[in-house]
Amino acid sequence: MAKTLEEINEKIRSGRAVVVTAEEMVDIVAENGAKQAAQRIDVVTTGTFGAMCSSGVMLNLGHSKPRIKFGGGEVRLNRVPAYAGLAAADLYLGATALPDDDPRNAVFPGEFAYGGGHVIEDLVAGRRVLVEATTYGTDCYPRPDLTTWFALDEINEAYLFNPRNGYQNYNVAVNRSERTVYTYMGSLKPQLGSATYSSAGQLSPLLNDPHYRTIGLGTRLFLGGGIGYIVWHGTQHSPAVERNKSGIPMSGAGTLAVLGDLKQMSSRWLRGASFRGYGTTLIVGLGVPIPVLDEEMAAQTGVSDADIQAPVVDYGHSYPEREPEIICHVTYAQLKSGSIEVEGRTVPSAPLSSLPRAREIAELLKAWIAEGKFQLTSPIAALPGAESGLVTKPMPHDPPSGNPSTG
Amino acid sequence: MRVSHRMVLHFPPVVTGHPITYRLARDYNLVFNILRASIGPEEEGLMVLEISGEEDDYRRGTEYLIAQGIRVQPLIQDIRKNDDRCIDCGACVGICPTKALALERPSMKVVFDIDQCVACGECVPCCPVRAMELLF
């Protein structure tokens, strides 16, 4: 007998909801079967804490006296350029933005000590941030430049707005070349010397609802320590990639565009990070509660690491050259054991996303729901699913010779 | 009783001309393994050594070093995992050549075993949140 979301929310309000994490659900479904699990369990919480480079903050600083128009000018926050192409006082700062004088990879591999992600962490931690702006004056916005400080609680709106978060599965990175490569998947030792992966596996949000039955536009979630919402499918959302017989995608598939009030968030769950030779990024804590509406949802939230395959991709040559080769597939159970088999060799595997922190997020969400503080929402519109045929496309008019006019 | 210690030696410039490690082996019967050495003309020299031997020989050998004007510090004071910054992501585990940084199972937390550390320093720039600190 299926439950409705409203029934589940009623149980949450009256403190009677039975909530477990996705890891606990693995054992519950294994021991009792999906049908019984569906009757007993109301909500399964998921969590992940990893680098999500497509993240940033939308800020409105308020107007100066006399007024200044940021739009069309240049603005830097703690020396990191922000995007000022909207209106007078609206700014967007992305996680991978770097100060003008950062040497980048001039001395390789660069350190990338401070960038947009670090500014966001500083803001959320309550530290004051320097704004430097130069622009052109107008009759209505006469001021040509400005230098001032602000803290998060002093400004108007501050949204964390991340166009691509919560990847449904992702690559396992190895390096078949002769030299160490420095990537967003960490420093990879040559000749299959190491493998890295960045997913919470059986605890990961979209891997627990692989067909997006309950997760869609308007889904309320844990974001950066506060509340956020899914506002669209994320960039590069690719639901129509190959899936295994349980419907779990076998490579990076769905993504989420999420938004939330930065003022509710905390630097425990939003951290600026530096990847040697690559750049800066933001490590984001995200968790989605999944209502166990029926037996199918129970089975899907009962998915275990051994049932999820990830594609092993060579970052020494294939990834940078955009060659589609997948060397082999390995499961998250194998990855989390510390070593995997690739082309007949034993390769040490290490994570890049924090499983202890992902578990903490799932437990926190579980507590919020059990205490009646967090109710689930029903999607207002569905994320495009596999039946849409949507797979992310490469850049158009990619000239093989490198000459744009002859491409 | 046999002991084994890892230590960091800071040599003032005037001492860098003397064969200190030869003396430790020859006069004090100590086995040494040089983990890192950085000694140049006119500057303070630095050496990270693993020294093994009988406890008395070790004590006398250390006294000899100090008498030469060399500053001797146990390695543990020089390398630190800052647990306030660490997020247990595991990036360092992937790069550590000696498994001094490793994942504890089933918690999947990162643990640092200083006895395995050879002070190669690779974890420092590799940690995305700069939680590893090398203080020499």
HADDOCK unambig.tbl for C-alpha pairs under 7 A between the chains (distance, minus, plus):
assign (segid A and resid 111 and name CA) (segid B and resid 125 and name CA) 6.94 0.50 0.50
assign (segid A and resid 186 and name CA) (segid B and resid 91 and name CA) 6.77 0.50 0.50
assign (segid A and resid 194 and name CA) (segid B and resid 94 and name CA) 6.75 0.50 0.50
assign (segid A and resid 272 and name CA) (segid B and resid 129 and name CA) 6.96 0.50 0.50
assign (segid A and resid 273 and name CA) (segid B and resid 128 and name CA) 4.78 0.50 0.50
assign (segid A and resid 273 and name CA) (segid B and resid 129 and name CA) 5.11 0.50 0.50
assign (segid A and resid 274 and name CA) (segid B and resid 128 and name CA) 4.69 0.50 0.50
assign (segid A and resid 274 and name CA) (segid B and resid 129 and name CA) 6.61 0.50 0.50
assign (segid A and resid 275 and name CA) (segid B and resid 126 and name CA) 6.86 0.50 0.50
assign (segid A and resid 275 and name CA) (segid B and resid 128 and name CA) 5.66 0.50 0.50
assign (segid A and resid 276 and name CA) (segid B and resid 125 and name CA) 6.56 0.50 0.50
assign (segid A and resid 276 and name CA) (segid B and resid 126 and name CA) 6.24 0.50 0.50
assign (segid A and resid 349 and name CA) (segid B and resid 94 and name CA) 6.85 0.50 0.50
assign (segid A and resid 350 and name CA) (segid B and resid 90 and name CA) 6.11 0.50 0.50
assign (segid A and resid 350 and name CA) (segid B and resid 91 and name CA) 6.72 0.50 0.50
assign (segid A and resid 350 and name CA) (segid B and resid 93 and name CA) 6.35 0.50 0.50
assign (segid A and resid 350 and name CA) (segid B and resid 94 and name CA) 5.05 0.50 0.50
assign (segid A and resid 351 and name CA) (segid B and resid 89 and name CA) 6.36 0.50 0.50
assign (segid A and resid 351 and name CA) (segid B and resid 90 and name CA) 5.20 0.50 0.50
assign (segid A and resid 351 and name CA) (segid B and resid 91 and name CA) 6.33 0.50 0.50
assign (segid A and resid 352 and name CA) (segid B and resid 89 and name CA) 5.01 0.50 0.50
assign (segid A and resid 352 and name CA) (segid B and resid 90 and name CA) 5.53 0.50 0.50
assign (segid A and resid 352 and name CA) (segid B and resid 91 and name CA) 5.16 0.50 0.50
assign (segid A and resid 353 and name CA) (segid B and resid 89 and name CA) 4.80 0.50 0.50
assign (segid A and resid 354 and name CA) (segid B and resid 87 and name CA) 6.55 0.50 0.50
assign (segid A and resid 354 and name CA) (segid B and resid 88 and name CA) 5.31 0.50 0.50
assign (segid A and resid 354 and name CA) (segid B and resid 89 and name CA) 3.95 0.50 0.50
assign (segid A and resid 354 and name CA) (segid B and resid 90 and name CA) 6.97 0.50 0.50
assign (segid A and resid 355 and name CA) (segid B and resid 108 and name CA) 6.48 0.50 0.50
assign (segid A and resid 356 and name CA) (segid B and resid 88 and name CA) 6.75 0.50 0.50
assign (segid A and resid 356 and name CA) (segid B and resid 107 and name CA) 6.58 0.50 0.50
assign (segid A and resid 356 and name CA) (segid B and resid 108 and name CA) 6.29 0.50 0.50
assign (segid A and resid 356 and name CA) (segid B and resid 109 and name CA) 6.38 0.50 0.50
